[in-house]
Amino acid sequence: MSVNEIQRLLGRSGELDAAVWGELPDPYVPAMSSPRHDASLTATLMAVEHARAFRLLVAEGMFTTAIGVARMQFEALCRAMWLLYAATDKEVAAATAKLSKKAERRAGGLPMAAEMVAALEGKAPHGVHQMMLGYKQAMLKGLHSFVHAGLHPLQRHVEGYPEQLLAEIVRNINGLFVATGAFLAILAGSQPSMRAMNRLQVAFADCLPELVPANAQPSSPTATASEINE
């Protein structure tokens, strides 16, 4: 693998971004509007922004910050799914309150990533929980280290970033981006868009995590768009 491979992956990532948006309804209109649905959409769009920022940072060689942003992308998508499927009305109210000292204190009690993933079990479609559980198991501990200036980033700044590691992270981020597109399709109530996300997983397999059989172990961070909606 070479630096050219990272550049190729970034180029394909940009093409994937455009393809995902090209398959969503235009204009994009959510199927429902409520505090729960609106907050979920906002968090989903935050995940999109983080994915794009990740690519820009990698392209500039700012790998440590890029990987920290990857954690933000994962958590934003977790939050979006949790808000839609698992949060109580009281938690939704705490997450969407107008900013104030009191609102900050109440929002401070909302669950973090691992708790949100666990809360999806039995409430979200099975594929959603399995996919996010897989990404949590595969990525979350290492990403946490980058956010908090832990062992991983301290050592990588000394030893450098292996190209294989960077390529794997780019692929995982792209996988999360397709999942984000599939979730946007769910929020829009668009079955054609959901089916299109499945096609994109095949068309862009060269820049995505390897697809796995439906009976694979939960630790795998991949899932098809159709599994997300099961």
N, C-alpha and C positions, 0 to 999 in steps of 0.2 A: 504494500500500500504506500502511496506517496501523497505529498501535499496536493498534487493534482487531483487525487481521489476525493479529498475533502472539498476542494473547489467544485468538482463534479457533483458531489452530493448536495452542496449548497445551491448549485444551479438547478438541480432537479427538485430541490425543496421549494424553490421559488415557483417552479412550474406546477408543483403539487398544490401550493397555496392558491394559485390562480384557478386550477382545475376544480378544487373544492368549492370555491365561491361561484364558479361557473355552473355548478350543479345545484346550487341552492336557489330557492324562489327569488325572482327579481321583479318587483321590489320584495325584499324580505319582510314578511309580516308574521309575527307569532300567532299561533292558533288560538291562544288565550292570553288575556291580560288580567293579572292580579298581582298583589305584592309578591307572592311566591314565584309566579312565572316571570315577572319583570326582573326580580333580583337574580333568578337563575340565568336569564339571558344576559344580564350585565356581567355576571361572573364568567360566563362563557366567552363573551367578547373580550374580557380581560385576558383569558387564556390565549386567545388569538393574538392579542398584542404582545404578550410575553413570548410566544413562539417566533414572531417576527423579530423582536428585539434579540432573541437568542441567535438567530441567523446573522444578524448584523454584527453582533459582538464576536462571533466565531470568525467571520470574514475579516475582522480587524485584528484578529489574534488575541482578543481579550477573553481567553478561555475560562479563567477563574470566575469572572463576573457572569459570563454566559451560562456556566453550569449552575451558578446561584439563581439565575433567572429561570432556568429549567425547573428548579424547585417551585418557583412562583407559578409557572405554567401548570404544573401538576396540581398544586393546591387550589388554583383558581377553578380548574375543571372539577376537582373534588367538591369544592364549595357549590358549584353550579348544580351538580348532580344531587348532592345532599339537600340543597334548598328545595329542589323539585320533589324528590322522592321521600326524604327521611326527616326533614326538620319539622318540629312542631310549629303551630301557629305562633306561639310565644317566641320561639327561636327566630322565626322569619321576621317577626316584629322587631326583635333585638338587632337583627342583621340589617334592617332597612330603616332604622330610626334616624331622624335628623341628628347631625353631629352636635354633641354636648358632652360635658364631663360625665353626666349620669348615663348617657347612651354608651359612652366608651366603657364604663364600668360593666354595664350589662352585656355588651358585646364581648368583653374579655372572658366571659364564661362560655362562649360558643366553642364547640369541639374543634380540635385541630385535625390534620390530615388523617392520621391513623384511626382516630375515633370516627371520622366521617366515613371512611371506607368501611369500617366495621358496621356502621349504622345502615349502610346500603343493603346489607344482607337481609333478604326476605321482604324488602320494601321496593327496591329498584328491580328492573328486569335482571334476570340471572346473569346475562352477558355483561351488563354494566358492572355489577359487583365483582365478577371474576376478572374482568379486564383491569379494574382499578386495584384490586388486590394483587394482581400480578405485577403491575407497575410499582406498587408500594414495596413489595418484597424485593424487586429487582433494583430499584433506584433510590428509595427514600432515604435510607441510612447514609449512603454516600453523598446525596444532595444536601442532607442536613449538615454534614461536615463542611461543605462549601459555604453555606449560609453563615455558619458560625466560626469561620476561620479555624477549622479543626485540622486534624492530621492530614487529611487528603489534600486540601489546597496548599498547606504549608510544604508538604513534600513535593507536590507537583511543581511548585514554583522553583524548587531546587533542582529537581530531576527532569523537568519538562513533561509534556503531555504526549504519550504514545498516540500515534495516528490511529491505531486500531480502536483505542478508547474513545477518541473524538468521533470517529465514524460511527461507533455504536451509539453514542449519545445522540448524534444527529439523527440517526435512524429512529431511535426511541421517541425523540421529540416529534419527528414526522408522524410516527404512529399515534401519538397523542393528538396531533393536529387533525388527522383523519377522524379520530374518535370525537374530537370537538366538532368537526363538520357533521358527523352523524348525529350528534346531540342537537346541533342547530336544526337539523332536519326533523328531529323529534319535536322540538319546540315549535316548529312551523307546521307540524302535522303533515309533512310531505313524504309519502311513501315513495314516489319517484326519486326524490333526493336520497332517501335511504338506500334504494337499490343502486343509485349512481355511486355512492360511497363504496359499495362492494366492488364495483367495476374499477374504481380508482385504485383500490388495494392491489388489484392484479396489474393494472397499467403502470403503477409506480412501485412495483415490488423491489426494484433495484435500489430504492432509497428508503425502504421501510423495514421494520423488523420482520424476520421470517415468519410467515403464517404457520400456524400449528394446527394439528387435528383437534376436532371438537372435544375429544376425550383426553386432551393433554392435561398435565398437572397445573393447578391454579397458579403456580409461581411464574408461569409464562406470561410476559407482559403484552401478548397480542390477542386480538379478538377481531372477528369480522364485523362489519357494520350490521349485518343481520343479527348476529349474536347480541349486539348491544341492545337491540329492540325486542329480544325475546322475553 
